[in-house]
Amino acid sequence: MEILYFIQESGEKMIYQALSQNTILLNESAIDWGEAAKKAGGLLLDNQSIKKEYIADMIASVHEFGPYIVIAPGIALFHARPEGNVNEICLSLLTLEKPIEFGAGDKDPVDLLFALGAVDHDSHLQLMAELMKILKDGQLVERIRTATDAKKVLEMIKKKLEE
């Protein structure tokens, strides 16, 4: 918890370090949630934030535990246990041109996806709190869903977190 305290004290938003133009992909196509997981995870892999095994870990988690990763209507958060396949705290954002089914009941279909990589069980908690602040703003979520420019998405997120 000391790491979390230090980060909060610095005033720096963790999401600014974890999410970048390189880890945002907008208006993509995916035939199913597995392909969406590979695309969201691929952004983190291309950024060298994770090892390729982490993508398989995220997919295996859904197979094992079901669509618990659908955290709100239309929104999924891929993740897996931090077991050495994550190099740094990281986050990707993927929007889909056509929503896909996860088998999550009234939370389906999903068109806004995130992939989160954590290096341990605690240090990503600030990042999660920042992400939840963003996701609680319905108007912002809708603007992210229809965005066509990753830079503008980052600007919208920054503006929200500075409120």
C-alpha positions in Angstrom: 0.0 0.0 0.0 3.0 2.3 0.4 3.4 2.5 -3.4 -0.3 3.5 -3.8 0.1 6.2 -1.1 3.2 7.6 -2.8 1.5 7.8 -6.2 -1.5 9.5 -4.8 0.6 12.0 -3.0 2.5 12.9 -6.1 -0.7 14.2 -7.7 0.1 12.3 -11.0 -2.9 10.4 -12.4 -1.9 6.8 -13.0 -4.1 6.5 -16.0 -1.9 9.0 -17.8 1.0 6.5 -17.5 -1.1 3.4 -18.3 -3.1 4.6 -21.3 -1.7 6.3 -24.4 -2.5 6.8 -28.1 -0.7 3.6 -28.7 -3.0 1.6 -26.5 -6.3 3.0 -27.9 -8.0 1.4 -30.9 -11.3 2.9 -32.0 -14.2 1.6 -34.1 -12.7 -1.9 -34.6 -14.4 -5.0 -35.7 -14.4 -8.3 -33.7 -16.3 -11.4 -34.5 -16.5 -12.4 -30.8 -15.2 -11.6 -27.3 -12.1 -13.8 -27.8 -11.0 -11.8 -30.8 -11.8 -8.5 -28.9 -9.6 -9.8 -26.1 -6.8 -10.5 -28.5 -7.0 -7.0 -30.0 -7.2 -5.2 -26.6 -4.3 -7.3 -25.3 -2.4 -6.9 -28.5 -2.2 -3.2 -27.9 -0.5 -3.9 -24.6 1.8 -6.5 -26.1 2.8 -4.1 -28.9 3.6 -1.6 -26.2 5.8 -4.2 -24.5 3.7 -3.8 -21.3 2.8 -7.5 -21.2 4.1 -10.8 -22.4 2.0 -12.7 -25.0 1.0 -15.3 -22.3 -1.1 -12.6 -20.5 -3.6 -12.4 -23.4 -4.1 -16.2 -23.1 -4.5 -15.7 -19.3 -7.2 -13.1 -19.8 -9.1 -15.4 -22.2 -8.7 -18.3 -19.8 -10.2 -16.3 -17.0 -13.4 -15.7 -18.9 -13.6 -19.4 -19.8 -13.1 -20.3 -16.2 -15.2 -17.7 -14.4 -17.7 -16.6 -17.1 -18.4 -13.1 -18.3 -17.7 -11.4 -14.9 -15.5 -9.0 -16.8 -18.6 -7.2 -18.2 -18.6 -4.6 -15.5 -21.5 -2.4 -16.7 -23.9 -2.4 -19.6 -21.8 -2.5 -22.8 -18.5 -2.3 -21.0 -15.9 -5.1 -20.4 -12.6 -5.1 -18.5 -10.3 -7.9 -19.5 -7.7 -8.8 -16.9 -6.0 -11.7 -15.3 -3.9 -12.5 -12.2 -0.6 -10.7 -12.0 1.7 -13.7 -12.2 4.8 -12.4 -14.0 3.3 -11.9 -17.5 2.8 -8.1 -16.9 5.9 -5.9 -17.2 4.2 -2.7 -16.0 0.8 -1.4 -15.0 -1.0 -0.9 -18.3 -4.4 -0.2 -19.8 -5.8 -0.4 -23.3 -9.1 0.9 -24.7 -11.0 -0.6 -27.6 -14.3 0.4 -29.1 -16.2 -1.8 -31.5 -18.1 -0.8 -34.6 -20.6 -3.5 -33.9 -21.3 -4.7 -30.3 -20.6 -8.3 -29.4 -22.3 -10.7 -27.0 -20.5 -12.0 -23.9 -23.3 -14.0 -22.4 -23.7 -11.4 -19.7 -27.4 -11.0 -19.8 -28.7 -7.5 -19.6 -25.2 -6.1 -19.7 -24.8 -7.4 -23.3 -23.9 -6.5 -26.0 -20.5 -4.9 -25.3 -18.9 -2.2 -27.5 -16.4 -0.6 -25.1 -13.6 -2.8 -23.8 -10.5 -2.3 -21.7 -7.6 -4.6 -21.0 -5.8 -4.0 -17.7 -2.4 -5.4 -16.7 -1.3 -5.2 -13.0 2.0 -6.2 -11.6 0.7 -7.0 -8.1 -2.6 -7.0 -6.2 -2.4 -3.4 -4.9 -0.5 -1.0 -7.1 -3.3 -0.7 -9.8 -6.0 0.3 -7.3 -5.6 4.0 -8.1 -5.8 3.3 -11.8 -9.1 1.4 -11.2 -10.5 4.3 -9.1 -9.6 6.7 -12.0 -11.2 4.4 -14.5 -14.4 4.1 -12.4 -14.6 8.0 -12.3 -14.6 8.0 -16.1 -17.1 5.2 -16.5 -19.6 6.7 -14.0 -20.0 9.7 -16.4 -22.5 8.4 -18.9 -22.1 11.3 -21.3 -18.3 10.8 -21.4 -18.7 7.1 -22.0 -21.0 7.8 -25.0 -18.5 10.3 -26.4 -15.7 7.7 -26.0 -17.9 5.1 -27.8 -18.3 7.3 -30.8 -14.9 8.9 -30.9 -12.7 8.5 -34.0 -9.4 10.1 -32.6 -7.4 8.5 -29.8 -5.8 11.9 -28.9 -9.3 13.4 -28.4 -10.2 10.4 -26.1 -7.2 11.1 -24.0 -8.1 14.8 -23.8 -11.6 13.9 -22.7 -10.3 11.6 -20.0 -7.8 14.2 -18.8 -10.5 16.8 -18.6 -12.8 14.5 -16.5 -10.0 13.5 -14.1 -9.1 17.2 -13.5 -12.7 18.0 -12.4 
